[in-house]
Amino acid sequence: MISFSLPACSSFKAVTLSSNELAALLACKLSGSVIYSKDIWKLFFQTFAVSLDGALDIFSGMKVTLTRPDPDVLDALGEVKVNNFSATQLTDAAFITTSFQIRLRPFLSLVSTDFLFSLSSKNFSCQTYEIVVDALSRQTSLMEEVQKEAIVNNFIYPFLSRNDLSDPKCATNMTSISNWLEKNFGNFSAYATLTELQNLNGNFSSFGSLDLLSPTQVAELTLSFGALNSTSQMIRVFNRLETGDAFTNVDVFLTALTSQGTVNITPSVRDFMMNQTFKIISVQFPEFETSTWSSWFTGNLIPLLPSITSEMLTITISNISCTNYEVM
């Protein structure tokens, strides 16, 4: 018998537990306020290994409120379960689906760097790798931004970059670049850099991929492709930015663009960019707070301000208070 203090679950202290009992004990522990180390969790899962798969199946269908999310739970399951998957199991689509989309699903929003690094070294087939990516994608609404970035940096990119895969970069049988991106990155493509995408798929080196890129990636493509000197290319850039939330897209795009330091823009291109940007942001002027005025007119718009017109200034001033005028 192990020492695993669960006062509210004292009726389940027997060494041998059924899957139902183990699922109930797990639910009780995870809804409590006590945090246990990864080593304690490993000992717990190893002690009840016979009932563990069944318990995880049952637990995945339970409604449990995690009062204090504990990443050590998933790390322990990774060491006890995932690290012991056989070579055959790692390429078995049905097995990986059950493991990641059912048994581990309740814990995937807690992914840690260690868990992801471990996954990247597993000999998944491209099919089973895509199943894991899909399982993680289904939990994005519960993840922190730093976790989403870590999934790309510590799992997706390292795995796809491996030279020992039977299908390098998992590119075979993909019908299009968008199909490849969806299957291999899931909901995490926006967290990759353009350079990473280009390293994995050369099709991202052209403007043909523009519609698939995040605003930050569009800024990277703009800088690397010379679009700041081409009005025709900049028209395509803004067509992409105006798809969806244009205000946020342009904000993110210009933030990424100006973060690179001084940018040289051909005057005709700058005129176009200022005109399009002003159309997008001016409708939001009545909602601007002091910090918003400052971030735009002392930050994002700096490279474009030489192209501001008297008409734009008139519209701007008519929407601004004296206090906000002073911060511009």
C-alpha positions, 0 to 999 in steps of 0.5 A: 500500500502506498501513502497517498493522502486523500482524506475525502477519498478514504474509501478507496485506500485498497491496493486493488481498485477497479477501473470505476473506483480508480476513476472516482479516486482520480476525479476526487484528487484532481478536484481537490486543492492538494498538489502532488509531485510527478514522482507521487503521480508516477507511483500512483499510476504504476501501483494501479497499472492494471486498472489504469487504461479502463480508469482513464477511459471512464475519467475522459467521460466524467465532468470534473472541475480542475480547481488547480491544474497540475501539469505533473499529472500529464508528465507522469502519464507520459513516463508511465504510459507513452514512454512504454508504447511499443514501436507497433503501437506508435504507428497504430492509428486506432491505438494512438487515437484511443490514447490521445483523443480519449485517455489523455484528452482531459490532461492535454491542455496541461502540456509541458515542455518536457512532455512535448520534447519527449513526444518529438522523439517518438517514432510516430508514423505521419498518420499517427503524428497527425492524430496527436496534433489533432488531439492537441488542437482540440484543447487549444481553447484551454491552453495558455499562449506560451503552451501553444508556442511550445507545441510548435517549438518543442514538438511539431517543428522538431518532429517534422525536422527529423531526418529519420522519418519514413516520410520526411516532413510528412509531405507525401500524399498531401493534396495542397499546401493548405492540406499539409499545413492543416494536417501537420500544424493543426491549430498551431500554424500561427505560432511558427515563424515563416522561416520554420514553415519555409524550412519544412515546405518550400511553397511558403517562399512565395506569395502563393501561400499568403492566404495561409499565413498569420499577420506576423508571418505576412510581415516576415514574408513582406520583408523577405520578398521585397513587398515594401517596394511593390504596390501590386504585392502590397495590395495582396498583403492588405487583401489578406489582412482585411480577411477576418478581423482587419483591425487586429490583423493590421495591428499585429502586422505593423507591430511585427513590421516595426519590430525589425527596426527601421524599414524602408518603404517606397513612397508609392507603397507607403501611400497605399499602406497609409491609406488602407490602414487609415480606412481600417483604424479610423472607424475605431477612433471613437473607441480609442483610449489614450494608450491606443492613440499612443500605440498607433501614432507613436508606434505602429504608424511611424513608418507610414506617417510621412504619407498622412494627408490633411484629410486624415489629420482632420478626421483624426483631430475631430475624434480626439481630446486634448489629452489624447492629442498630446500623446500623439 
